[in-house]
Amino acid sequence: MNLRGAFLCCRAAASRMRERRRGTIINIGSISGYESAPLVSPYGVSKFGLAGLTQALRAENHKYGVRVCSVSPGPTDTTIWDKKETPIPAEVRAVMMRSEEVADVIVFLASLPPNVRIDDIVVLPNQFPLKLWDYRME
């Protein structure tokens, strides 16, 4: 889903944007697309693939005036953490980003002037460990 779904959506959107010679595609990556995490290999692989897809789409669509970029959030407090066998400690979740904060970054990218592009943004919570996997998440 992380890679194939994005590919199918991008393919459909890019063709219309090419016709109009403008548009912005924003893929939602993950910090796991930059640094592999333990025990989540399929997720990490899909996000590494998404980073490659984003780069390829950017190269293919740039000449048509279509911007292709990615937002790669770090740990974000969502319900996915509720499904872990070992609960994430409340103090760890308290310093994670909120979904709304990531959404603000996406809105920022979508509202850039037409002659400006930002290729990739990695968004991390300010108070989180500098080395991403310094805590256990299993």
Secondary structure, 3 states (H helix, E strand, C coil): CCCHHHHHHHHHHHHHHHHHCCEEEEEECCHHHCCCCCCCHHHHHHHHHHHHHHHHHHHHHHHHCEEEEEEEECCECCHHHHHCCCCCCHHHHHCCECHHHHHHHHHHHHCCCCCCCCCEEEECCCCCCCCCCCCCCC
